[in-house]
């Protein structure tokens, strides 16, 4: 009997071995990952003196990155690479050790035990040899959420035109489109903080900050409109000026157009991810900004949980600030289908294509969601077409147990680009690559998602900066749980911030074709430190929150069209929204009302202009109407929720249903106005509450239905009675 069992066991082991062999099915034996402290790309550069001495273009091509722009290697003024060093200890002594090993430190994050700085790859092994170093990764350049077009500003010389009050010589059309002109408000007594690449470092721009103040387009010395308090710059970009274009100054001009009396502050979001997060806090805690806005997206920001930037946003919102961010410009439509993202509920293992993989692969993902098998997904690129892939999977930072890789192969099954990082070392479920078709003609490439080790988690990719030279794709239709289209990711999908889509200045009835689409879902708690967050019930983020103008005039930023430099992208939309928020806070201050994120969200979401050519996934409820929002703030219906005692007496009003529920006692009643109410609601307490929607402005008559744009979760032991409340 024992011999029979042993034989059966041996047969089982043989069967498993054969299945594994069939699943891999590669043409050549691949190798295991080195498992060292250096990322695979840094290891490649460190290991080749000739590659280190070659041009940035050659280096980039060898490691599947773009030579410049978003996703490229970030270089310091000495040409060294910006790196992120995960540490066990970030004390002064360890910082000194890093400096001695060759790191020019630019930022230290105690929360995330990470040091950012510039490093010559030739010294990478010396840094890796320090006992406190866990891993070293290259920092990839972030994306500004402007629409990338040829910037013509550099063809112009510095000009200081006569000032035109109150907002200067170049005023965005958003002033009229968003109906700011009807409010009579100018942002007095309010400070707006902006984060982007740089403020006043681009020496080739058509204007500079001094000239913008003289022309009235920014506050500062010489502003003839009386706005003489200069922009407070907490930190500008630390790298070479050749990398930046003063997009922050363009954003500040837009805020100044909307709210010329508001004081302004700036901090760079381009000095590393954790630096960005800390600069958000500094704008609030050091500069005192009431409203904060950014337009920068770091590719490693997690898809499936709130990342470090989101956590910083939550911190400043909790302290009373209102936060706005650009939704992104990643949408791409081909033959009527939104193809710029793909998400599958799980990695589905099948045998891999016959390819000489860089590293060993267990199996590859099946792109067919229901029946059949497709172990790759093809894209056709026109000549000079770009395929850029940001690929992630649903595991929390610092709790990554799976290692997935991405390959692009040509028609001969040759690898033309790959992303094969050691995710066990980085502890980020993230891979990125970029490929440009320079063959001189159209080219079909296939994407392969391969498993090196680990489980089969939920997966998603976004094509963040791919050009319109993608002419055909194999898959484009959501089915069987697979989803194509939503490109709202990173902190643009934010639980506490407000995400702003773009509508062109010249047509209020359509969204910009590139404005990123929602929804987004988080499956883990926030990245609050270096401990892996626990899984949570799926948190659906119904964003973008609303839309604002893009393509408006500035003095220098953007392509020249119709008489001025026009700033396109959600990078332009977000500061328009922030400027409107400054007006609303001015009005709230005058009336003696509190003004926070909840109030801003409610006012802007319940008073929009209809965008007939958009939908909730592209523009949220619609285009901001500053005048209608200000009018609602001044009226009796500025709050959508009221709490009444069990005896029927009025108690208080709230900006959100969650705030009302959290304040209610057992047996009390929440009344909700007949309006669009944003935000999720979690009934998580042991109390019995009744919620009734459809009330009028005075909360004394109900005859309609309130609409809740969010997710309702019941997790407490109490009871909730809900009437006349519609969930969307």
C-alpha positions in Angstrom: 0.0 0.0 0.0 2.8 2.4 0.9 4.5 1.6 -2.4 1.3 2.4 -4.3 1.0 5.7 -2.5 4.6 6.6 -3.2 4.0 5.8 -6.9 0.9 8.0 -6.9 2.8 10.8 -5.2 5.6 10.6 -7.7 3.1 10.7 -10.6 1.4 13.7 -9.1 4.8 15.5 -8.8 5.6 14.6 -12.4 2.2 15.9 -13.5 2.8 19.2 -11.7 6.2 19.5 -13.3 4.8 18.8 -16.8 2.0 21.3 -16.4 4.5 23.9 -15.2 6.7 23.1 -18.2 3.8 23.4 -20.6 2.7 26.7 -19.0 6.1 28.4 -19.5 6.7 27.2 -23.0 9.6 29.6 -23.8 12.1 29.3 -26.5 15.1 29.7 -24.2 15.8 29.1 -20.5 15.5 32.5 -18.7 17.2 33.5 -15.5 16.2 34.3 -12.0 16.2 37.9 -10.8 19.2 38.9 -8.8 17.4 39.9 -5.7 19.8 42.7 -4.7 19.1 46.1 -3.4 19.3 47.9 -6.8 16.4 48.1 -9.2 16.8 46.2 -12.4 17.3 49.5 -14.3 19.9 50.9 -11.9 21.6 47.5 -11.9 21.8 47.7 -15.7 23.3 51.2 -15.6 25.7 50.4 -12.8 27.0 47.3 -14.5 28.0 49.0 -17.8 30.5 51.8 -17.9 29.9 52.2 -21.6 26.2 52.5 -21.1 26.7 55.1 -18.4 28.9 57.2 -20.7 26.4 56.9 -23.6 23.7 59.5 -24.4 20.5 59.8 -22.5 18.6 58.5 -25.6 20.7 55.4 -25.7 20.4 54.8 -22.0 16.6 55.2 -22.1 16.2 52.8 -25.0 18.2 50.2 -23.3 15.9 50.2 -20.2 12.6 50.8 -22.0 12.1 54.4 -20.9 11.5 57.6 -22.8 14.5 59.8 -23.3 12.8 62.8 -21.8 9.5 64.0 -20.4 7.1 61.9 -18.2 8.5 58.5 -17.3 12.1 59.4 -18.1 15.1 59.3 -15.8 15.3 62.5 -13.7 18.8 64.0 -13.7 20.3 66.6 -11.5 22.5 69.6 -12.4 25.6 67.3 -12.4 23.8 64.7 -14.6 23.3 62.3 -11.7 20.1 60.4 -11.4 17.3 61.1 -8.9 16.8 58.0 -6.8 14.6 56.8 -4.0 16.3 55.0 -1.2 14.2 52.9 1.2 15.9 52.7 4.6 15.6 51.0 8.0 16.9 54.2 9.6 16.8 57.8 8.4 18.7 59.4 11.3 21.3 62.1 10.8 24.0 59.5 11.1 22.5 57.4 8.3 22.0 60.5 6.2 25.7 61.3 6.6 26.6 57.8 5.6 24.5 58.1 2.4 26.1 61.4 1.6 29.5 59.8 2.1 28.6 57.1 -0.3 27.7 59.6 -3.0 24.0 60.6 -2.5 23.2 64.3 -2.8 20.1 64.3 -0.5 17.2 66.4 -1.5 14.4 65.1 0.8 14.0 62.9 3.9 10.6 61.2 4.7 10.5 59.8 8.2 6.9 58.6 7.7 7.9 56.4 4.8 11.6 55.8 5.8 12.7 57.0 2.4 15.4 59.4 1.3 15.4 61.0 -2.1 18.6 62.3 -3.7 20.8 62.4 -6.7 23.3 59.6 -7.3 25.8 58.7 -9.9 24.9 55.0 -10.9 28.6 54.2 -10.8 28.3 54.6 -7.0 25.1 52.6 -6.6 26.8 49.5 -5.2 28.6 51.5 -2.6 25.3 53.0 -1.4 23.7 49.5 -1.6 26.4 48.2 0.7 25.2 50.4 3.6 23.4 48.1 6.2 20.5 50.6 6.6 19.6 50.6 2.9 16.8 48.3 1.9 16.4 49.1 -1.8 17.4 51.8 -4.3 15.1 52.7 -7.3 15.4 55.3 -10.0 12.8 58.1 -9.9 10.8 58.4 -13.0 9.7 61.9 -14.1 6.1 62.7 -13.3 3.5 63.9 -15.7 2.0 67.3 -15.6 -1.7 67.1 -16.5 -1.4 69.7 -19.3 -2.3 68.7 -22.8 1.1 68.0 -24.5 1.4 70.2 -27.6 4.3 72.2 -29.1 5.0 75.1 -26.8 5.6 78.1 -28.9 6.2 80.5 -26.1 10.0 80.2 -26.6 9.7 82.1 -29.9 8.8 85.3 -28.1 10.9 87.8 -26.2 10.2 89.2 -22.8 7.3 91.7 -23.1 5.8 93.8 -20.3 2.5 95.1 -21.7 0.4 97.7 -19.9 -1.5 96.4 -16.9 -5.3 95.8 -17.2 -7.1 95.5 -13.9 -8.1 93.5 -12.0 -6.4 90.4 -13.5 -3.9 91.5 -16.1 -3.6 91.5 -19.8 -4.2 87.8 -20.4 -7.4 86.7 -18.8 -8.7 83.2 -19.1 -12.1 82.8 -20.8 -13.0 80.7 -17.8 -13.8 84.0 -16.1 -16.9 84.2 -18.2 -17.5 80.5 -18.9 -17.6 79.6 -15.2 -19.7 82.7 -14.6 -17.2 84.2 -12.2 -18.0 87.6 -13.8 -21.5 87.5 -12.2 -20.4 86.9 -8.6 -18.9 90.3 -7.7 -16.2 88.4 -5.7 -12.4 88.7 -6.0 -11.1 86.3 -3.3 -10.2 88.8 -0.6 -8.9 87.3 2.6 -8.2 83.9 1.0 -4.9 82.2 0.2 -4.5 79.7 -2.6 -1.5 77.3 -2.7 -0.4 75.7 -6.0 1.9 72.7 -6.6 3.4 71.9 -10.1 6.8 71.7 -11.6 8.3 75.2 -11.1 7.4 78.8 -10.7 10.0 81.1 -12.2 13.0 79.1 -13.4 12.3 78.8 -17.2 14.6 81.5 -18.7 13.4 80.7 -22.2 9.7 81.5 -21.5 8.0 84.5 -23.1 7.6 86.2 -19.7 8.9 85.9 -16.2 7.3 86.5 -12.8 8.5 90.1 -12.5 6.9 90.9 -15.9 3.7 89.1 -15.0 3.4 91.3 -11.9 4.0 94.5 -13.9 1.3 93.4 -16.4 -1.2 92.6 -13.6 -1.2 88.9 -14.4 0.3 88.0 -11.1 0.5 89.7 -7.7 3.8 91.2 -6.8 5.9 94.3 -6.8 4.8 96.8 -9.4 1.3 95.3 -9.8 -0.7 98.5 -10.6 -4.0 96.9 -9.5 -2.9 97.0 -5.9 -2.2 93.2 -5.6 1.4 93.8 -4.5 2.0 90.7 -2.2 4.3 88.5 -4.2 3.8 84.8 -4.6 5.2 83.0 -1.6 7.5 80.3 -3.0 8.2 77.6 -0.3 10.3 75.4 -2.6 11.0 75.5 -6.3 12.3 72.7 -8.5 15.8 71.5 -7.4 16.9 70.0 -10.8 18.2 71.7 -13.9 16.1 74.4 -15.5 16.0 72.5 -18.8 13.6 70.0 -17.2 10.8 72.5 -16.4 8.5 75.0 -18.0 7.1 77.0 -15.2 3.7 75.4 -15.4 3.1 76.4 -11.8 3.3 80.0 -12.8 0.7 79.4 -15.6 -1.6 77.8 -13.0 -1.1 80.8 -10.6 -2.1 83.1 -13.4 -5.4 81.2 -13.8 -6.1 81.4 -10.1 -5.3 85.2 -10.2 -7.7 85.6 -13.1 -10.5 84.0 -11.1 -9.6 85.5 -7.7 -7.3 88.5 -8.2 -7.3 89.6 -4.5 -6.4 86.2 -3.2 -2.8 85.8 -1.9 -0.8 83.0 -3.6 1.8 80.5 -2.6 3.7 77.8 -4.5 5.7 74.6 -3.8 7.2 72.2 -6.3 5.7 68.8 -6.8 8.6 67.7 -8.9 11.3 66.9 -6.3 10.0 63.3 -5.6 6.8 61.7 -4.5 7.3 62.0 -0.7 8.6 65.6 -1.2 5.4 66.4 -3.1 3.3 65.0 -0.2 5.2 67.0 2.4 4.9 70.2 0.3 1.2 69.8 0.4 1.3 69.8 4.2 3.7 72.8 4.1 1.4 74.9 2.0 -1.3 74.4 4.6 0.7 74.4 7.8 3.6 76.8 7.0 2.1 79.1 4.3 -1.4 78.9 5.6 -3.2 78.1 2.3 -7.0 77.8 2.5 -7.3 76.3 -0.9 -4.7 74.0 -2.5 -4.4 72.7 -6.0 -2.0 70.5 -8.0 -1.6 69.2 -11.5 1.2 66.5 -11.1 0.9 62.8 -11.3 3.7 60.4 -10.3 3.4 57.0 -12.1 4.2 54.9 -9.1 1.2 56.3 -7.2 -0.9 53.2 -6.4 -4.1 52.4 -8.3 -5.8 50.3 -5.6 -5.3 52.3 -2.4 -4.7 55.9 -1.3 -1.0 56.6 -1.7 1.3 59.1 0.1 -0.1 62.1 -1.8 -3.6 61.1 -1.0 -2.7 60.8 2.6 -1.3 64.3 2.6 -4.5 65.5 0.9 -6.5 63.9 3.7 -4.3 65.6 6.3 -4.8 69.1 5.0 -8.6 68.5 4.3 -9.0 67.3 7.9 -7.4 70.6 9.1 -10.0 72.7 7.1 -8.4 73.2 3.7 -10.2 72.5 0.4 -8.1 70.5 -2.1 -8.4 70.3 -5.9 -6.4 68.1 -8.3 -6.4 67.6 -12.0 -8.3 64.5 -13.2 -5.6 63.7 -15.8 -5.4 63.6 -19.6 -5.2 59.9 -20.2 -8.4 59.2 -22.0 -8.0 57.9 -25.6 -10.9 57.0 -27.8 -10.5 54.7 -30.9 -13.5 53.9 -33.1 -15.8 55.1 -30.3 -14.2 53.0 -27.6 -12.3 54.2 -24.6 -9.1 52.1 -24.8 -6.6 53.8 -22.5 -7.0 51.4 -19.6 -7.6 47.7 -19.0 -8.6 46.0 -15.7 -9.2 42.4 -15.0 -10.7 41.0 -11.7 -7.8 38.6 -11.5 -4.6 37.5 -13.3 -5.7 34.5 -15.4 -2.8 32.1 -16.0 -2.2 30.4 -19.3 0.8 29.2 -21.2 3.1 32.0 -22.4 4.0 32.8 -26.0 7.2 31.5 -27.4 9.6 34.4 -26.4 13.1 34.6 -25.0 12.0 36.2 -21.7 14.5 38.2 -19.7 13.6 36.3 -16.5 11.9 33.1 -15.7 8.1 33.2 -16.1 5.6 30.8 -14.5 2.8 31.7 -16.9 1.1 34.6 -18.7 -2.2 36.4 -18.4 -5.2 35.4 -20.5 -6.8 38.6 -22.0 -9.9 36.6 -23.0 -12.4 37.2 -20.1 -15.0 34.6 -20.9 -13.9 31.8 -23.2 -10.9 31.1 -25.3 -7.3 32.0 -24.8 -5.2 35.0 -25.7 -1.8 35.1 -24.0 -1.1 38.6 -25.4 -2.9 41.7 -26.6 -1.8 43.5 -29.8 -1.6 47.2 -30.6 -0.9 48.7 -34.0 1.3 51.8 -33.9 1.7 54.2 -36.7 5.3 55.4 -37.4 6.5 57.3 -34.4 3.6 56.0 -32.4 4.1 55.6 -28.6 2.9 52.9 -26.3 3.4 53.8 -22.7 2.2 51.3 -20.1 1.7 51.9 -16.3 0.9 48.5 -15.0 -0.1 47.7 -11.4 -1.9 45.0 -9.4 -4.0 44.9 -6.3 -1.5 44.3 -3.5 -0.8 47.0 -0.9 2.5 48.9 -0.7 4.9 47.1 1.8 2.8 44.0 1.5 3.7 42.9 -2.1 4.0 39.1 -2.5 3.6 38.8 -6.3 6.0 39.8 -9.0 4.5 40.5 -12.4 6.3 41.7 -15.5 5.3 43.3 -18.8 6.8 42.6 -22.2 6.2 44.1 -25.6 7.2 41.9 -28.6 7.2 42.5 -32.3 5.9 40.2 -35.1 9.1 38.1 -34.8 8.5 37.6 -31.1 11.5 39.7 -30.2 11.3 41.8 -27.1 11.2 45.5 -28.0 10.5 46.8 -24.4 10.1 45.3 -21.0 9.4 46.2 -17.4 10.8 43.5 -15.1 11.5 45.1 -11.7 12.1 43.2 -8.5 8.8 43.9 -6.7 9.8 42.0 -3.7 12.6 44.5 -3.2 10.7 47.6 -4.1 7.5 46.6 -2.3 5.5 48.4 -4.9 3.1 46.5 -7.2 4.2 48.7 -10.2 5.8 48.3 -13.5 6.3 50.9 -16.2 7.7 50.9 -19.8 7.6 53.1 -22.9 8.1 52.1 -26.5 8.3 54.3 -29.7 7.8 52.8 -33.1 10.8 54.1 -35.1 10.6 51.5 -37.9 9.5 54.0 -40.5 6.1 52.3 -41.0 3.1 50.9 -39.1 4.0 48.2 -36.6 2.0 45.7 -34.5 3.4 45.0 -31.1 2.0 42.5 -28.5 1.7 43.1 -24.8 2.4 40.2 -22.6 1.8 40.2 -18.8 3.9 37.5 -17.3 4.1 36.1 -13.7 7.5 35.7 -12.2 6.2 34.7 -8.8 3.3 35.0 -6.4 -0.5 35.0 -6.6 -3.0 36.0 -9.2 -4.3 39.4 -8.1 -6.5 41.9 -9.7 -4.6 43.8 -12.4 -4.8 47.0 -14.3 -2.9 49.0 -16.9 -3.2 52.6 -18.0 -1.7 54.1 -21.2 -1.0 57.5 -19.7 0.8 59.4 -22.4 0.4 57.2 -25.4 -0.2 59.3 -28.6 -3.0 59.3 -31.0 -0.9 57.2 -33.3 -2.3 54.0 -31.9 -4.4 53.0 -34.9 -5.9 49.6 -33.9 -6.1 47.3 -30.9 -7.1 43.7 -30.3 -9.4 44.3 -27.3 -11.5 47.3 -26.5 -14.8 46.1 -25.0 -15.7 45.5 -21.3 -17.1 42.1 -20.6 -16.9 39.2 -18.2 -15.6 41.5 -15.4 -12.9 43.0 -17.5 -13.1 46.8 -17.8 -11.8 49.1 -20.5 -11.8 52.9 -20.2 -11.4 54.3 -16.7 -8.1 56.2 -16.4 -8.6 58.1 -13.1 -5.8 56.8 -10.9 -3.3 57.9 -8.3 -4.3 60.9 -6.3 -6.6 62.0 -9.1 -8.8 59.4 -7.6 -9.0 60.7 -4.1 -11.3 60.0 -1.2 -10.9 63.5 0.3 -9.7 65.7 -2.6 -11.8 67.1 -5.5 -10.9 65.8 -9.0 -11.4 68.3 -11.8 -12.2 67.4 -15.5 -11.6 69.7 -18.4 -14.1 71.4 -20.8 -12.8 73.6 -23.6 -13.2 77.4 -23.2 -14.8 77.5 -26.6 -17.6 75.0 -26.1 -19.3 74.3 -22.7 -21.3 71.3 -24.1 -18.5 68.8 -24.5 -15.6 67.5 -22.4 -12.1 67.5 -23.7 -11.6 64.2 -25.5 -8.5 63.5 -23.3 -9.9 64.2 -19.9 -9.5 61.1 -17.8 -12.6 59.1 -17.0 -13.8 57.5 -13.8 -14.7 55.5 -11.8 -11.9 54.1 -9.5 -12.0 51.6 -6.8 -9.7 51.1 -3.8 -9.3 47.7 -2.1 -6.8 48.5 0.6 -6.4 51.1 3.3 -4.1 54.1 2.8 -0.3 54.0 2.6 0.1 55.7 6.0 3.6 54.4 6.7 5.8 51.4 6.0 3.3 48.8 7.3 1.1 47.1 4.7 -2.5 48.3 4.9 -5.3 45.9 5.4 -7.8 45.0 2.8 -11.1 47.0 3.0 -14.5 46.7 1.4 -14.2 48.1 -2.1 -14.3 51.9 -1.9 -15.8 53.2 -5.1 -14.6 56.8 -5.9 -17.3 58.5 -8.0 -15.0 61.0 -9.7 -14.3 63.3 -11.4 -16.2 65.6 -9.1 -17.0 68.3 -11.7 -15.4 70.1 -14.7 -13.8 73.5 -15.3 -12.3 75.4 -18.2 -9.1 74.6 -20.1 -7.6 76.4 -23.1 -7.8 79.8 -21.5 -5.3 82.6 -22.1 -2.0 83.1 -20.2 0.9 85.5 -20.9 3.4 82.7 -21.8 2.2 79.1 -21.2 0.9 76.9 -23.9 0.6 77.0 -27.7 -0.3 80.3 -29.4 -3.8 80.4 -30.8 -6.5 83.0 -31.3 -4.2 85.8 -30.0 -2.7 84.3 -26.8 -0.8 81.4 -25.2 -3.5 78.8 -24.5 -3.1 76.5 -21.5 -4.9 73.1 -22.2 -5.5 70.1 -20.1 -6.9 69.3 -16.7 -3.8 71.1 -15.4 -5.6 74.3 -16.4 -9.1 73.1 -15.3 -8.0 72.5 -11.7 -6.7 76.0 -10.9 -9.9 77.4 -12.4 -11.9 75.4 -9.8 -9.5 76.4 -7.0 -10.0 80.1 -8.0 -13.7 79.7 -7.8 -13.4 78.0 -4.4 -11.4 81.1 -3.2 -14.5 83.2 -4.2 -16.8 81.0 -2.3 -14.6 81.1 0.8 -14.6 84.9 0.6 -18.4 84.9 0.6 -18.5 82.4 3.4 -16.1 84.5 5.5 -18.3 87.6 4.9 -21.4 85.7 6.0 -19.8 84.2 9.0 -20.1 80.7 7.7 -17.6 77.9 7.9 -16.1 76.8 4.6 -14.4 73.4 4.2 -14.0 70.7 1.7 -17.5 69.3 2.3 -19.1 72.7 1.7 -17.0 73.3 -1.4 -18.0 69.9 -2.8 -21.7 70.3 -2.1 -21.9 73.8 -3.5 -20.0 73.0 -6.7 -21.7 69.7 -7.3 -25.3 70.9 -6.8 -25.1 74.0 -9.0 -23.4 73.0 -12.2 -24.0 73.9 -15.8 -25.0 70.9 -17.9 -22.4 69.5 -20.3 -24.7 67.9 -22.8 -22.0 66.0 -24.5 -20.5 64.6 -21.4 -21.5 62.0 -18.8 -20.9 61.4 -15.1 -17.7 59.5 -15.9 -16.1 62.3 -17.9 -17.4 65.5 -16.1 -19.2 64.4 -13.0 -22.4 66.4 -12.6 -21.2 69.1 -15.0 -19.3 72.4 -15.4 -18.8 74.7 -12.4 -21.1 77.7 -12.1 -19.5 80.1 -9.7 -22.4 82.4 -9.6 -25.0 79.7 -8.8 -22.7 78.2 -6.1 -22.2 81.6 -4.5 -26.0 82.2 -4.6 -26.6 78.8 -2.9 -24.0 79.6 -0.2 -25.9 82.9 0.5 -29.3 81.1 0.7 -30.9 78.9 3.3 -30.1 75.8 1.4 -26.3 76.0 1.7 -26.3 72.7 3.6 -27.9 69.6 2.2 -28.5 67.6 5.5 -30.2 68.6 8.7 -30.4 66.6 12.0 -33.5 66.6 14.0 -34.0 65.2 17.5 -36.2 62.2 18.3 -38.8 64.7 19.4 -38.8 66.5 16.0 -36.7 69.6 17.0 -34.1 71.0 14.6 -30.5 70.4 15.8 -28.0 71.3 13.2 -27.1 71.2 9.5 -24.2 69.4 7.7 -22.4 69.5 4.4 -22.5 65.7 4.0 -24.7 62.8 4.9 -21.8 61.1 6.7 -21.2 64.1 8.9 -24.8 64.2 9.8 -24.9 60.5 10.6 -21.7 60.6 12.7 -23.3 63.4 14.8 -26.7 61.9 15.2 -27.7 60.1 18.4 -29.9 56.9 18.6 -33.4 57.6 17.5 -32.7 60.9 15.6 -33.7 61.8 12.1 -31.7 63.1 9.2 -33.5 65.1 6.5 -31.9 65.5 3.1 -32.7 68.2 0.6 -34.1 67.4 -2.8 -30.6 67.7 -4.3 -27.5 66.0 -5.6 -25.5 65.0 -2.5 -21.9 63.8 -3.1 -19.9 61.4 -0.9 -20.0 57.8 0.4 -21.9 56.9 3.6 -20.9 54.2 6.0 -23.5 53.3 8.7 -21.0 51.9 11.1 -22.4 52.6 14.6 -24.7 50.9 17.0 -27.6 53.4 16.7 -31.0 53.5 15.0 -31.3 56.4 12.6 -34.0 57.4 10.0 -32.9 59.2 6.8 -35.5 60.9 4.6 -34.7 62.6 1.3 -36.6 65.0 -0.9 -37.0 67.9 1.5 -37.3 71.5 0.5 -34.9 74.3 1.5 -36.5 74.7 4.9 -36.5 70.9 5.7 -40.2 71.1 6.5 -41.8 69.6 3.3 -40.7 66.7 1.3 -42.1 65.7 -2.1 -39.1 64.6 -4.2 -36.2 62.3 -4.1 -32.6 63.1 -3.1 -29.8 61.7 -5.1 -26.7 60.3 -3.4 -23.6 60.0 -5.6 -21.6 57.5 -3.7 -21.5 54.1 -2.0 -23.7 53.2 1.0 -22.2 50.7 3.4 -23.9 49.2 6.4 -21.4 47.7 8.9 -22.8 48.6 12.3 -25.1 46.7 14.6 -27.8 49.5 14.6 -30.6 50.0 12.1 -31.1 52.6 9.4 -34.4 53.4 7.8 -33.9 55.1 4.4 -36.7 56.9 2.5 -36.8 58.9 -0.8 -33.0 58.6 -1.3 -31.7 57.4 -4.7 -28.2 55.9 -5.0 -26.3 56.4 -8.3 
